[in-house]
């Protein structure tokens, strides 16, 4: 079994994989080493077959955690831009590429190995990444997520109120200021996503679309295109990278 550790700015996600199937998922609202190590120790007692570990983090400083992982597991790697991956990365600045974006396209290539694939990650940011049918990662786009757009309008203006996502709002026009903000943000991001899908579909045949991230539900209900929703795509990609390096 494999242990996947994905450390973000606020949360740490732990996943246990047996082959390509996720077996256990845990989330810790912290990136502190003591809490992470304590949780890993619990998982290790519960699942004695864990042999291999991969660590992915937005930060580079994890000396205490890395030492623990090196001493307590048979095989351990820390994901970096130098880690071997089963796709060709054509990003011009691989050192700056988000590890979650990289892991997601690795998994997308595994799910649809002979297709062109767009991967949308809808969260604080909306990231869009493209990998072609030759297993070449070409790059992508980064823009504001839904909640971040609402916050930005409120923060950078003097009179506009802070509005929250309204899943029941489906109008094209707002008849109040609050509705106008809702329309602008929600319809705007849908039009943005549909524009990307349309443009890529015209250029690339057999295009597959994958969505992940906390706001996926919002797009699932509103997009006319067929999409695959996969909340575990990042951990799946990390597991694939781990297995690729353990061979």
C-alpha positions as CSV (number, residue, x, y, z in Angstrom):
1,X,0.0,0.0,0.0
2,X,1.0,3.6,-0.7
3,X,0.6,6.7,1.5
4,X,0.0,10.0,-0.3
5,X,0.7,13.2,1.6
6,X,-0.5,16.4,0.0
7,X,0.2,19.5,2.1
8,X,-1.6,22.7,1.2
9,X,-1.6,26.2,2.7
10,X,-4.3,25.3,5.3
11,X,-5.1,21.6,4.9
12,X,-3.1,18.4,4.7
13,X,-4.7,15.5,2.8
14,X,-3.6,11.9,3.5
15,X,-4.6,9.1,1.2
16,X,-3.9,5.4,1.2
17,X,-3.8,3.5,-2.1
18,X,-3.9,-0.2,-2.8
19,X,-2.9,-0.4,-6.4
20,X,-4.9,2.3,-8.2
21,X,-7.8,2.3,-5.7
22,X,-8.0,4.8,-2.9
23,X,-8.6,2.9,0.4
24,X,-8.6,5.6,3.0
25,X,-8.9,9.4,3.0
26,X,-8.1,11.8,5.8
27,X,-7.9,15.6,6.0
28,X,-6.2,17.7,8.7
29,X,-6.8,21.4,9.0
30,X,-3.2,22.1,9.6
31,X,0.2,21.8,8.0
32,X,2.1,21.5,11.3
33,X,4.6,18.6,11.4
34,X,3.6,17.3,14.8
35,X,0.0,16.8,13.9
36,X,0.8,15.3,10.5
37,X,3.3,12.8,12.0
38,X,0.8,11.9,14.7
39,X,-1.9,11.2,12.1
40,X,0.5,9.2,10.0
41,X,1.4,7.1,13.0
42,X,-2.2,6.3,13.6
43,X,-2.7,5.3,9.9
44,X,0.5,3.2,10.1
45,X,-0.9,1.2,13.1
46,X,-4.3,0.7,11.3
47,X,-2.8,-0.2,7.9
48,X,0.4,-2.2,8.5
49,X,1.0,-2.8,4.8
50,X,2.0,0.8,3.9
51,X,5.5,0.6,2.3
52,X,5.8,3.6,0.0
53,X,5.2,7.3,0.5
54,X,5.2,10.4,-1.6
55,X,5.1,13.9,-0.1
56,X,3.8,16.9,-2.1
57,X,3.7,20.3,-0.5
58,X,3.3,24.0,-1.3
59,X,6.2,24.6,1.0
60,X,9.8,23.3,0.8
61,X,10.6,23.1,4.5
62,X,9.7,19.8,6.0
63,X,12.9,18.5,7.6
64,X,11.3,16.9,10.6
65,X,8.5,15.2,8.6
66,X,10.9,14.0,5.9
67,X,13.3,12.5,8.5
68,X,10.3,10.6,10.0
69,X,9.2,9.3,6.6
70,X,12.7,8.2,5.6
71,X,13.2,6.3,8.8
72,X,9.8,4.6,8.9
73,X,8.9,3.6,5.4
74,X,10.7,1.4,2.8
75,X,10.5,3.9,0.0
76,X,10.0,7.7,0.2
77,X,10.1,10.5,-2.4
78,X,9.4,14.2,-2.2
79,X,7.8,15.6,-5.3
80,X,9.8,18.3,-7.0
81,X,10.4,19.6,-10.5
82,X,13.2,17.1,-10.8
83,X,11.1,14.0,-9.9
84,X,10.7,11.6,-12.8
85,X,7.1,11.6,-14.2
86,X,5.4,9.4,-16.8
87,X,4.6,12.3,-19.1
88,X,6.6,14.9,-21.0
89,X,6.4,18.3,-19.3
90,X,6.8,21.1,-21.8
91,X,6.1,23.9,-19.2
92,X,8.9,26.5,-19.6
93,X,9.3,27.0,-15.9
94,X,8.7,23.6,-14.3
95,X,10.1,24.8,-11.0
96,X,7.2,27.2,-10.6
97,X,4.5,24.7,-11.7
98,X,2.1,23.8,-9.0
99,X,2.5,20.2,-7.9
100,X,-1.3,19.8,-7.7
101,X,-1.5,20.8,-11.4
102,X,1.2,18.5,-12.4
103,X,-0.3,15.5,-10.5
104,X,-3.7,16.2,-12.0
105,X,-2.5,16.0,-15.6
106,X,-0.5,12.9,-14.8
107,X,-3.7,11.3,-13.6
108,X,-5.7,12.7,-16.5
109,X,-3.3,11.1,-18.9
110,X,-3.7,7.8,-17.1
111,X,-7.5,8.0,-17.2
112,X,-7.6,9.0,-20.9
113,X,-4.2,7.8,-22.3
114,X,-4.9,8.4,-26.0
115,X,-7.0,11.6,-25.7
116,X,-6.5,15.3,-25.4
117,X,-7.6,16.3,-21.9
118,X,-8.5,19.6,-20.2
119,X,-8.4,19.5,-16.4
120,X,-10.3,22.2,-14.5
121,X,-9.6,22.7,-10.8
122,X,-12.3,24.9,-9.3
123,X,-11.4,26.2,-5.9
124,X,-9.8,29.4,-4.6
125,X,-8.3,29.7,-8.0
126,X,-9.6,28.3,-11.3
127,X,-6.8,26.4,-13.0
128,X,-7.1,24.9,-16.4
129,X,-4.4,22.5,-17.7
130,X,-4.0,20.7,-21.0
131,X,-2.3,17.5,-21.8
132,X,-2.4,16.1,-25.4
133,X,-2.9,12.6,-26.8
134,X,0.9,12.3,-27.0
135,X,1.2,12.5,-23.2
136,X,2.7,16.0,-23.5
137,X,1.7,18.6,-20.9
138,X,1.6,21.9,-22.8
139,X,0.5,24.3,-20.0
140,X,-2.6,26.0,-18.9
141,X,-4.3,29.0,-17.3
142,X,-4.9,30.4,-13.8
143,X,-7.6,32.8,-12.9
144,X,-9.8,33.7,-9.9
145,X,-12.2,31.1,-8.4
146,X,-15.8,31.9,-7.7
147,X,-15.4,32.9,-4.0
148,X,-12.3,34.9,-4.8
149,X,-14.1,36.9,-7.4
150,X,-16.9,37.8,-5.0
151,X,-14.3,38.9,-2.4
152,X,-12.3,40.9,-4.9
153,X,-15.3,43.0,-5.9
154,X,-16.1,43.8,-2.3
155,X,-12.5,44.5,-1.3
156,X,-11.5,46.7,-4.2
157,X,-14.7,48.8,-4.4
158,X,-16.2,51.2,-1.8
159,X,-19.9,50.4,-2.2
160,X,-20.3,46.9,-3.6
161,X,-21.4,44.3,-0.9
162,X,-19.8,40.9,-0.3
163,X,-22.0,38.4,-1.9
164,X,-21.9,34.6,-1.6
165,X,-22.4,31.9,-4.2
166,X,-26.1,31.4,-5.0
167,X,-26.7,28.1,-6.6
168,X,-30.4,28.9,-7.2
169,X,-29.7,32.0,-9.3
170,X,-30.0,31.3,-13.0
171,X,-30.9,34.7,-14.4
172,X,-28.9,36.3,-17.2
173,X,-29.6,39.8,-15.8
174,X,-29.6,41.1,-12.2
175,X,-32.4,43.5,-11.2
176,X,-30.7,44.6,-8.0
177,X,-27.0,45.3,-7.2
178,X,-26.7,42.0,-5.3
179,X,-28.2,40.1,-8.3
180,X,-26.0,42.0,-10.7
181,X,-22.9,40.9,-8.8
182,X,-24.2,37.3,-8.6
183,X,-24.9,37.4,-12.4
184,X,-21.6,38.9,-13.2
185,X,-19.5,36.4,-11.2
186,X,-21.5,33.2,-11.7
187,X,-22.4,33.7,-15.4
188,X,-19.0,35.2,-16.1
189,X,-17.1,32.1,-14.8
190,X,-19.5,29.8,-16.7
191,X,-18.9,31.7,-19.9
192,X,-15.2,31.7,-19.3
193,X,-15.1,27.9,-18.8
194,X,-17.4,27.2,-21.8
195,X,-15.2,29.5,-23.9
196,X,-12.1,27.5,-23.0
197,X,-13.9,24.2,-23.8
198,X,-15.2,25.5,-27.1
199,X,-11.8,26.8,-28.2
200,X,-10.0,23.6,-27.3
201,X,-12.6,21.5,-28.8
202,X,-12.2,23.2,-32.2
203,X,-8.5,22.8,-32.1
204,X,-8.2,19.3,-30.6
205,X,-10.3,16.2,-31.5
206,X,-11.5,13.7,-28.9
207,X,-11.2,16.3,-26.1
208,X,-12.1,14.9,-22.7
209,X,-12.9,17.2,-19.7
210,X,-12.2,16.5,-16.1
211,X,-13.3,18.7,-13.1
212,X,-12.0,18.6,-9.6
213,X,-12.0,21.0,-6.7
214,X,-14.6,22.3,-4.2
215,X,-16.7,24.2,-6.7
216,X,-17.1,21.3,-9.1
217,X,-20.8,20.9,-8.2
218,X,-21.5,24.4,-9.4
219,X,-20.2,23.6,-12.9
220,X,-21.7,20.1,-13.1
221,X,-25.2,21.5,-13.0
222,X,-24.6,24.3,-15.5
223,X,-22.2,23.0,-18.2
224,X,-23.8,21.5,-21.4
225,X,-20.6,19.5,-22.2
226,X,-20.0,16.1,-20.8
227,X,-17.5,16.2,-18.0
228,X,-15.9,13.7,-15.6
229,X,-15.9,14.8,-12.0
230,X,-13.0,13.4,-10.0
231,X,-12.3,14.8,-6.5
232,X,-9.3,12.5,-6.0
233,X,-7.5,13.3,-9.3
234,X,-4.5,15.0,-7.5
235,X,-3.9,12.1,-5.1
236,X,-4.3,9.6,-8.0
237,X,-1.6,11.5,-9.9
238,X,0.7,11.5,-6.9
239,X,0.1,7.8,-6.5
240,X,1.0,7.2,-10.2
241,X,4.2,9.3,-9.8
242,X,5.1,7.3,-6.7
243,X,4.7,4.0,-8.4
244,X,6.6,5.3,-11.5
245,X,9.6,6.2,-9.3
246,X,9.5,3.0,-7.2
247,X,10.0,0.7,-10.2
